[in-house]
Amino acid sequence: MRPRVRLWIPVALVMAAQIACGGASPQATSAPSGGEVIEPTSPPAQIQPTEPPSGGSDVSGYVACEIVTAQDVADLVGGTVSRELDQQPSPNCIYEVDPAGEDNYAQFLVYIEPTDMVQPLIEAMPEQLGDPVAGIGDAAYLEHDDSSETYHLIALVRNRFGLEVIGDQEDWVLDLGKLFLSRMVGP
């Protein structure tokens, strides 16, 4: 049996993006097994449909949990929703699902970020972002973090947004990134 997946945010960029986008900072709380699970600290809010923002540096109009729902993620991994977290509508979302045939949950973190935060990072140090991934946005990289046993996808759609997806299985992270991009920019 595999241990429950607990994700640590592997790149400081993620937290900087969340602060820059005005999102609430997640708070770590103790999980039943004594580890930490990231949970949002903001109260539940009624989610309103939003139009995508027009500029490449303002992603505040995106509501990640509406673009891809927890049920969409559960369907992607062939399982069920473990729990839906009360999250403030924002460009960031945390998903917890129970993959079919496994005794534990999987957690995914998704961040839609301004291009002016992602593009300079990709241009300045692509070799530190992992292996290039073709067919996802204008530029994408996938890295495996050995310390947390997670995969980290960072993708750029120039002049629109950057996308980060963090999760425990490579194929799920890539598929979730592709699902987001198909809904945000089309197939």
Order of alpha helices (4+ residues) and beta strands (2+ residues): alpha-beta-beta-alpha-alpha-beta-beta-beta-alpha-beta-beta-beta-beta-alpha
